[in-house]
Amino acid sequence: METLLNIAMYIDTNFHYWFMFPIAILVSGTASACGFSGGVLFQPFYNLVLEIPVVNSVATGLATQTIGATSGTIRYAMLNMIEAPIGFTMVMLAIPGVVVGNHALIVINENLIKLLMGIIVLSIACIQIYNVIKNTLGTRMHIPIDEIYKVIGLPTVGGFFSATTGTGVVVMMQPTLEKGLNLMTRRANATAIMVEAVADICITVLNLNAGLIRLDIFVFAAMGSFIGAQIGPIISRHLPIKITKIVFSLAVSIIGVFYLSKGIKWLIS
């Protein structure tokens, strides 16, 4: 009872961040429906609008999307849409990248990381748009586990960029699953979100221990993110696949342009 009272007092003290609750519902609902990371939008919003330092905005964005991705994973699992053997293998491959990336967030120039990430995610967005135009979507319901060798290095790279920029795993894993391994789009979305959830839990534990997460913002965003991620998978079953892929591409393009502009500005300064 005392714990609940302390939480209520904390929420009341920081109620000026209440607007993160509806924003998080919208962002996480869209992200879980279309297979991209909520951090694609949370991190720039925290950094540019709320003017939180980059390290804290990355950590808080990751914590927020951890709640959303975990919630979305639970819902997708209930709908039996996750390719679990492939997903868990990708998680194991992503964890080394997470550990290295979490250290790199502190020791490597953040603008260099943004420049690289901007190039990667804009390339992914272009590939996704091309796939929509050409109508080349994933067709398989299941993937043999031994086919993971085709993309064995990508989960590690995704884990690294997730830890350093606040997004990476799901943005890279969705097209890897769909285009690289020919998994059906909705199952690729669900599996990529599951990989993101586990990787983000690892990152968030490290960031929480380091005191990098803005808990005053997180408390409202987390509640909204959980609710939105429950709604997204249900909506996705009724959306045309092309619509979900276009939304994915637009969302990824936003963060790509944001990171690329920051990186170019750093290069020429």
C-alpha positions in Angstrom: 0.0 0.0 0.0 2.9 2.4 0.8 4.5 1.6 -2.5 1.3 2.5 -4.4 1.0 5.7 -2.4 4.6 6.7 -3.3 3.9 6.1 -7.0 0.7 8.2 -6.8 2.7 11.0 -5.1 5.4 10.8 -7.8 2.9 11.0 -10.6 1.2 14.0 -9.0 4.5 15.8 -8.5 5.5 15.3 -12.2 2.0 15.7 -13.7 3.2 18.4 -16.1 4.4 15.5 -18.3 0.9 14.0 -18.6 0.8 14.7 -22.3 3.3 11.8 -22.9 0.5 9.4 -22.0 -1.7 10.0 -25.1 1.4 10.6 -27.3 2.8 7.2 -26.3 -0.4 5.4 -27.0 -0.4 6.8 -30.5 3.3 6.1 -31.2 3.4 2.6 -29.7 0.1 1.6 -31.3 1.4 2.6 -34.8 4.8 1.1 -34.1 3.5 -2.3 -33.0 1.0 -2.4 -35.9 3.6 -1.6 -38.6 6.7 -3.3 -37.2 9.0 -0.4 -36.4 10.5 0.8 -33.2 8.7 3.4 -31.1 12.1 4.8 -30.3 12.2 6.1 -33.9 9.9 8.8 -32.7 10.3 8.9 -29.0 14.1 9.7 -29.0 13.9 12.7 -31.3 10.8 14.0 -29.5 12.6 13.8 -26.1 15.7 15.4 -27.6 14.2 18.1 -29.8 10.9 19.0 -28.1 11.6 18.3 -24.4 15.2 19.4 -24.9 16.7 16.4 -23.0 20.4 15.7 -23.5 21.1 13.0 -26.2 22.3 10.4 -23.8 19.2 10.7 -21.6 16.8 11.0 -24.5 18.3 7.7 -26.0 18.0 6.0 -22.6 14.5 7.2 -21.9 13.3 6.5 -25.4 14.7 2.9 -25.1 13.0 2.5 -21.7 9.7 3.7 -23.2 9.8 1.4 -26.2 10.9 -1.5 -24.0 7.5 -1.3 -22.3 5.7 -1.0 -25.7 7.7 -3.8 -27.4 7.2 -6.2 -24.4 3.4 -5.4 -24.4 3.3 -5.9 -28.2 5.2 -9.2 -27.9 2.7 -10.5 -25.4 -0.2 -9.6 -27.7 1.5 -11.1 -30.8 2.3 -14.3 -28.9 -1.4 -14.6 -28.0 -2.2 -14.2 -31.7 0.4 -16.9 -32.5 2.2 -14.6 -35.0 5.8 -14.9 -33.7 8.4 -17.1 -35.4 9.9 -17.9 -32.0 12.9 -20.1 -33.0 14.3 -17.5 -35.4 13.4 -14.7 -33.0 15.2 -16.1 -30.0 18.3 -16.9 -32.1 18.4 -13.3 -33.3 18.1 -12.2 -29.7 21.2 -14.2 -28.7 23.1 -12.7 -31.7 21.9 -9.1 -30.8 23.1 -9.2 -27.2 26.8 -8.8 -27.9 26.0 -5.8 -30.0 23.9 -4.3 -27.2 26.7 -4.7 -24.6 29.3 -3.0 -26.9 26.9 -0.3 -28.1 25.9 0.6 -24.5 29.6 1.3 -23.8 30.1 3.1 -27.1 27.2 5.5 -26.3 29.5 7.0 -23.7 33.0 6.8 -25.4 32.3 7.4 -29.1 31.3 10.7 -30.6 27.5 10.6 -30.8 27.5 12.5 -34.1 29.5 9.9 -35.8 27.1 7.2 -34.6 24.2 9.3 -35.9 25.8 9.7 -39.3 26.2 6.0 -39.7 22.7 5.2 -38.4 21.2 7.8 -40.7 22.7 6.3 -43.8 21.6 2.8 -42.7 18.0 3.6 -41.9 17.4 5.8 -44.9 18.7 2.9 -47.0 16.3 0.5 -45.3 13.4 3.0 -45.9 14.2 3.2 -49.6 14.4 -0.6 -49.8 11.0 -0.9 -48.1 9.4 1.7 -50.5 10.9 -0.2 -53.5 9.4 -3.5 -52.2 6.0 -1.8 -51.9 6.2 -0.5 -55.5 7.4 -3.8 -56.8 5.0 -5.7 -54.6 7.8 -8.0 -53.4 6.5 -9.1 -49.9 7.4 -12.1 -47.8 5.5 -15.3 -48.5 6.6 -18.0 -46.0 4.8 -18.8 -42.8 7.8 -20.5 -41.2 11.6 -20.4 -41.6 14.0 -23.3 -41.0 16.3 -22.4 -38.2 19.4 -23.2 -40.2 18.7 -20.4 -42.6 19.7 -17.8 -39.9 23.3 -18.1 -41.2 22.3 -16.0 -44.2 21.9 -12.9 -42.0 24.0 -14.0 -39.0 25.8 -10.6 -38.5 22.8 -8.3 -38.8 21.3 -8.8 -35.4 24.6 -7.9 -33.7 24.8 -4.7 -35.8 21.1 -3.9 -34.9 21.8 -4.4 -31.2 24.8 -2.0 -31.4 22.8 0.8 -33.0 19.8 0.2 -30.6 22.1 0.8 -27.6 23.8 3.9 -29.1 21.0 5.7 -30.9 17.7 4.4 -29.4 16.7 2.3 -32.4 18.2 -0.3 -34.6 17.1 -3.9 -33.8 13.6 -3.8 -35.1 14.3 -1.4 -37.9 17.0 -3.8 -39.2 15.3 -7.1 -38.3 12.0 -6.5 -39.9 13.4 -6.2 -43.5 15.9 -8.9 -42.7 13.1 -11.3 -41.8 10.9 -10.3 -44.6 13.3 -9.6 -47.5 16.3 -11.6 -46.4 14.4 -14.7 -45.1 11.1 -14.3 -47.0 8.9 -14.4 -43.9 5.4 -13.1 -44.3 5.1 -9.4 -43.5 2.9 -9.6 -40.5 4.9 -12.4 -39.0 8.1 -10.5 -39.7 6.7 -7.5 -37.9 5.7 -9.6 -34.9 9.0 -11.4 -34.7 11.1 -8.2 -35.1 9.2 -6.6 -32.2 9.9 -9.7 -30.0 13.6 -9.4 -30.8 13.4 -5.7 -29.9 11.6 -6.3 -26.6 14.3 -8.7 -25.3 17.2 -6.6 -26.5 15.7 -3.4 -25.1 15.2 -5.0 -21.7 18.9 -5.7 -21.5 19.7 -2.1 -22.6 17.2 -0.6 -20.2 18.6 -2.5 -17.2 22.1 -1.1 -18.0 20.7 2.4 -18.5 18.6 2.3 -15.3 21.7 1.1 -13.3 23.6 4.1 -14.8 20.9 6.6 -13.9 20.4 7.7 -17.5 16.6 7.4 -17.7 14.3 10.4 -17.0 11.8 8.6 -14.7 9.6 11.7 -14.5 8.8 11.4 -18.2 9.0 7.7 -18.4 6.3 7.1 -15.8 3.6 8.6 -18.2 5.1 7.4 -21.4 5.4 3.8 -20.2 1.7 3.6 -19.3 0.7 4.9 -22.7 3.2 2.7 -24.5 1.9 -0.4 -22.9 -1.7 0.4 -23.9 -0.8 1.4 -27.4 1.2 -1.7 -28.0 -1.8 -3.9 -27.1 -4.0 -2.1 -29.6 -1.4 -2.2 -32.5 -1.3 -5.9 -33.2 -5.1 -6.0 -33.3 -5.3 -3.1 -35.7 -2.6 -4.7 -37.9 -4.7 -7.7 -38.7 -7.2 -5.3 -40.5 -4.7 -3.0 -42.3 -3.5 -3.7 -45.8 0.1 -4.9 -45.7 1.2 -2.1 -48.1 -0.2 0.5 -45.7 1.8 -0.9 -42.8 5.0 -0.9 -45.0 4.5 2.7 -46.1 4.0 3.8 -42.5 7.2 1.8 -41.6 9.2 3.6 -44.3 7.9 7.1 -43.3 8.7 6.5 -39.7 12.2 5.2 -40.4 12.8 8.1 -42.8 12.1 10.6 -40.0 14.8 9.2 -37.8 17.1 8.7 -40.8 16.9 12.4 -41.9 17.3 13.5 -38.2 20.4 11.5 -37.7 21.9 12.2 -41.1 21.5 16.0 -40.7 23.1 15.9 -37.3 26.0 13.9 -38.6 26.6 16.1 -41.7 26.4 19.2 -39.5 29.1 17.7 -37.3 31.3 16.8 -40.3 31.2 20.3 -41.8 31.5 22.2 -38.6 
